[in-house]
Amino acid sequence: MTTYTAPLTLDQAETLRRALENHGFDFEPKAHALFAARKGKLNVTVYHKGPKVLIQGKGTEDFIRFTLEPEVLGEAKLGYEEILDPDKFEPHFGIDESGKGDFFGPLVIAGVFTNAEIARKLIAVGIMDSKRVTSPARIRKLAALIRATPGCTHEMVSLGPERYNQMHTSFGNLNRLLAWGHARVIEKLAAARPDCPRALSDQFARPEVLQRALREKGLTLTLEQRTKGESDTAVAAASILARERFIDWIDQTSAACGVKLPLGASDSVIQAARDLVALHGREALGKTAKLHFRTTAAVFDKPSEESGHDADPIT
């Protein structure tokens, strides 16, 4: 094991800081971190958001067993995952998406099959929720490890902006479109692994929205939906594969159109969209962006009556 992450309380973060000092770690500044420390090839970073600790490098497992768990967390979890969270190791599909909140780029929905053997292998190589991986190179490396894992069946639905805009208009609601995409991925996985009894999806709407989409496809496997679904290894692996496809599209399209397409829906996104329209015309926006976002009105300096997040409300 060379990568590990865990949530902390503020008190635990301070306890960890003292433990690192006592064990001779060297501290160094790091963006978005409460503190970061290094000893040899082992790096320990505690991030503001959470807070959470990220441990990386040679000696990760020993540090968890002999420092983090006994001195900071006060409980032993490493090696007991199958006892503490047995559902994670039962055969199931995990489904997650990428690009939902980004003005530019596709909507990508991915699914991964895991069982106990596959889950152990994915955990051992450091598979985690893609939102906790900030490096595109790391996303691609983890995606390659997922694809190389024997028996780890995976499927994907990727809707480029033109197709996405057509389907969003047809469905009239983002969550119904998401439900269709999740159901389609589960349908493809079930065809490849018909013996799999259960699917787990990160919850994006009221449970009945996706349940209805599965019924329409005649799928009868057990469906579980929950927030923070990425804590499940199969869902985390799906998030990695979806993110890889998304960032690959962004990189390739940026190079092809001559405009760097930023992520999200910020002011820099609006400026990039204006640059794109100036270079290639208004129709280029429909080929690169999700037009129902408020950002579209901002690009053309049209006031929008909508408020809140660009995505549709939960329905």
C-alpha positions in Angstrom: 0.0 0.0 0.0 1.4 3.4 -1.1 -1.7 5.6 -0.7 -4.2 6.0 2.1 -6.7 8.6 3.1 -8.9 9.0 6.2 -11.2 11.7 7.6 -10.0 13.5 10.8 -11.5 15.8 13.4 -9.6 19.0 14.2 -8.5 17.5 17.5 -7.2 14.4 15.6 -5.4 16.6 13.1 -3.6 18.4 16.0 -2.7 15.0 17.6 -1.3 13.9 14.3 0.8 17.0 14.0 2.4 16.3 17.4 2.9 12.7 16.5 4.8 13.7 13.3 6.9 16.1 15.3 7.8 13.4 17.8 8.7 10.9 15.0 11.1 13.4 13.4 9.1 14.4 10.3 10.1 17.6 8.5 7.3 20.0 7.9 6.8 22.0 4.6 4.2 24.4 3.3 1.6 23.0 0.9 -1.4 24.7 -0.7 -4.9 23.9 0.8 -3.2 22.0 3.7 -3.3 22.5 7.4 0.2 21.0 7.3 2.4 18.6 5.3 5.3 16.6 6.5 7.9 14.3 5.0 10.2 11.6 6.4 12.3 9.7 3.9 9.9 8.6 1.1 6.8 8.9 3.2 4.6 12.0 2.9 1.7 13.0 5.2 -0.6 15.8 4.3 -3.6 17.0 6.3 -6.0 19.1 4.1 -8.3 21.9 5.3 -11.3 20.4 3.6 -12.7 17.7 5.8 -10.2 17.8 7.4 -8.6 14.6 6.0 -5.2 13.0 6.0 -3.5 11.8 2.8 -0.5 9.4 3.4 1.6 8.5 0.4 4.9 6.7 -0.3 7.0 3.9 1.0 6.1 2.9 4.5 2.4 4.0 4.2 1.0 0.7 5.7 3.4 0.7 8.7 2.7 4.3 9.4 -1.1 3.5 9.5 -0.7 0.5 11.7 1.9 1.8 14.2 1.2 5.6 14.3 -2.1 6.8 12.7 -4.4 4.1 14.2 -3.0 3.7 17.7 -1.9 7.3 18.3 -4.4 9.4 16.4 -7.6 7.4 15.4 -7.7 5.2 18.5 -9.0 2.2 16.5 -7.6 -0.4 14.1 -9.3 -0.5 10.7 -6.6 -1.5 8.3 -6.9 -5.2 7.6 -10.4 -5.3 9.1 -12.3 -3.7 6.2 -14.1 -6.9 5.3 -15.4 -7.2 8.9 -16.2 -3.5 9.3 -17.7 -2.9 5.8 -18.6 -6.3 4.3 -20.9 -4.9 1.6 -17.9 -3.3 -0.1 -16.6 -6.8 -0.8 -19.7 -8.4 -2.0 -20.3 -8.7 -5.8 -21.9 -5.5 -7.1 -21.8 -2.7 -9.7 -20.7 0.8 -8.7 -21.8 3.7 -10.8 -20.6 7.4 -10.9 -20.4 10.3 -13.3 -18.1 13.2 -14.3 -18.8 16.5 -16.0 -22.2 17.2 -14.5 -21.2 20.5 -13.1 -18.8 21.6 -15.9 -20.0 24.0 -18.6 -17.5 22.6 -21.1 -17.2 18.9 -21.9 -19.2 15.7 -22.0 -21.3 14.0 -19.4 -19.6 10.7 -18.6 -21.2 7.9 -16.6 -19.1 4.9 -15.8 -19.8 1.6 -14.0 -17.4 -1.0 -12.5 -18.0 -4.6 -11.2 -16.2 -5.7 -8.1 -16.2 -8.6 -5.8 -14.0 -9.4 -2.8 -10.9 -10.3 -4.8 -11.2 -7.3 -7.2 -12.0 -4.9 -4.3 -8.9 -6.0 -2.4 -6.7 -5.4 -5.5 -8.2 -2.0 -6.2 -7.8 -0.9 -2.6 -4.1 -2.1 -2.6 -3.2 0.1 -5.6 -4.8 3.2 -4.1 -8.2 3.5 -5.9 -10.1 6.4 -4.3 -12.8 8.9 -5.2 -11.6 10.9 -8.2 -12.5 14.2 -6.5 -9.6 13.5 -4.1 -7.1 13.1 -6.9 -6.0 16.5 -8.2 -3.4 15.4 -10.8 -4.6 14.3 -14.3 -1.5 12.1 -14.6 -2.6 10.3 -11.4 -6.2 9.9 -12.7 -4.8 8.3 -15.8 -2.5 6.0 -13.9 -5.3 4.8 -11.6 -7.6 4.3 -14.6 -4.9 2.1 -16.2 -4.6 0.0 -13.0 -8.4 -0.5 -12.9 -8.5 -1.7 -16.5 -5.6 -4.0 -15.8 -7.3 -5.7 -12.9 -8.5 -9.2 -13.9 -12.3 -9.6 -13.7 -13.0 -5.9 -13.2 -15.7 -5.4 -15.8 -16.4 -1.8 -16.7 -18.8 0.0 -18.9 -19.3 3.7 -19.9 -21.8 6.1 -21.5 -20.2 9.3 -22.7 -22.5 12.1 -24.0 -20.6 14.8 -26.0 -22.0 18.3 -25.7 -24.0 18.1 -29.0 -25.7 14.8 -28.0 -26.0 16.0 -24.4 -27.8 19.2 -25.4 -30.3 17.2 -27.6 -31.0 14.7 -24.9 -31.3 17.4 -22.2 -33.9 19.2 -24.3 -35.7 15.9 -24.8 -35.7 14.8 -21.1 -36.3 18.4 -19.9 -34.4 17.7 -16.7 -30.8 16.9 -15.9 -31.7 14.3 -13.2 -33.9 12.3 -15.6 -31.0 12.4 -18.1 -28.6 11.2 -15.4 -31.1 8.4 -14.5 -31.2 7.3 -18.1 -27.4 7.2 -18.3 -27.0 5.4 -15.0 -29.6 2.8 -16.0 -27.9 2.4 -19.4 -24.5 1.6 -17.8 -26.2 -0.8 -15.3 -27.9 -2.5 -18.3 -24.6 -2.9 -20.1 -22.9 -4.3 -17.0 -25.7 -6.7 -16.3 -25.4 -8.1 -19.8 -21.7 -8.7 -19.1 -22.2 -10.0 -15.5 -25.7 -11.3 -15.3 -25.0 -13.1 -12.0 -24.3 -9.8 -10.2 -27.2 -9.2 -7.7 -26.7 -5.5 -6.8 -25.9 -2.0 -8.0 -24.7 1.0 -6.0 -25.0 4.5 -7.3 -24.0 7.8 -5.8 -27.4 9.5 -5.2 -28.1 12.4 -7.4 -31.9 12.7 -7.2 -34.8 11.2 -5.3 -34.4 7.4 -5.3 -37.5 6.7 -7.4 -36.0 8.6 -10.4 -33.3 6.0 -11.0 -35.6 3.1 -9.9 -38.1 4.1 -12.5 -35.4 4.2 -15.2 -34.3 0.7 -14.3 -37.8 -0.6 -14.4 -38.3 0.8 -17.9 -35.3 -1.3 -19.0 -36.6 -4.4 -17.3 -33.8 -4.6 -14.8 -34.7 -6.2 -11.5 -31.4 -6.3 -9.6 -31.2 -4.7 -6.2 -30.4 -1.0 -6.4 -28.9 1.0 -3.6 -28.4 4.8 -3.8 -26.6 6.9 -1.2 -24.7 10.1 -0.8 -21.0 9.8 -0.5 -21.2 6.6 -2.5 -17.6 7.1 -3.6 -16.5 5.6 -0.3 -17.4 2.3 -1.9 -14.5 0.9 -4.0 -16.6 0.1 -7.1 -18.1 3.6 -7.1 -14.7 5.2 -6.6 -13.3 3.1 -9.5 -16.2 4.2 -11.7 -15.5 7.9 -10.7 -11.8 7.5 -11.8 -12.8 6.0 -15.2 -15.4 8.7 -15.8 -13.0 11.4 -14.9 -10.3 10.1 -17.2 -12.7 10.1 -20.2 -13.8 13.7 -19.2 -10.3 15.2 -18.9 -9.1 13.4 -22.1 -12.0 15.1 -24.0 -11.2 18.5 -22.5 -7.5 18.2 -23.4 -8.1 17.0 -26.9 -10.8 19.6 -27.7 -8.8 22.4 -26.2 -5.9 21.5 -28.5 -8.2 21.1 -31.5 -10.0 24.5 -31.1 -7.1 26.5 -29.9 -8.7 27.6 -26.7 -8.0 26.2 -23.3 -11.4 25.0 -22.0 -11.4 25.5 -18.2 -13.3 23.2 -15.8 -16.3 24.3 -13.8 -18.5 27.3 -14.6 -16.5 30.3 -13.4 -15.6 33.7 -14.9 -12.6 32.1 -16.6 -15.0 29.7 -18.3 -17.2 32.6 -19.5 -14.1 34.3 -21.0 -12.9 31.0 -22.7 -16.4 30.6 -24.2 -16.3 34.2 -25.6 -12.8 33.5 -27.1 -14.2 30.3 -28.6 -17.1 32.1 -30.2 -14.8 34.8 -31.5 -12.6 32.2 -33.2 -15.2 29.7 -34.4 -18.6 31.3 -34.3 -21.7 30.8 -32.0 -22.3 27.3 -33.3 -19.0 26.2 -31.7 -20.5 26.6 -28.2 -23.1 23.9 -28.9 -20.4 21.5 -29.8 -18.3 22.1 -26.7 -20.7 23.2 -23.9 -23.9 22.4 -22.0 -26.2 25.1 -23.2 -28.8 25.0 -20.4 -26.2 26.4 -18.0 -26.7 30.0 -16.9 -23.2 30.5 -18.3 -24.5 30.5 -21.8 -26.5 33.7 -21.1 -23.4 35.3 -19.5 -21.3 34.5 -22.6 -23.6 36.7 -24.7 -24.2 39.2 -21.9 -27.8 38.3 -21.5 -29.2 38.5 -18.0 -30.5 35.2 -16.6 -33.5 35.0 -14.3 -32.2 31.7 -12.8 -30.4 31.6 -9.5 -28.3 28.9 -7.7 -26.3 26.2 -9.3 -26.3 25.6 -13.0 -27.5 22.0 -12.6 -31.3 21.3 -12.4 -32.8 20.9 -9.0 -33.4 17.4 -7.5 -36.6 16.0 -8.9 
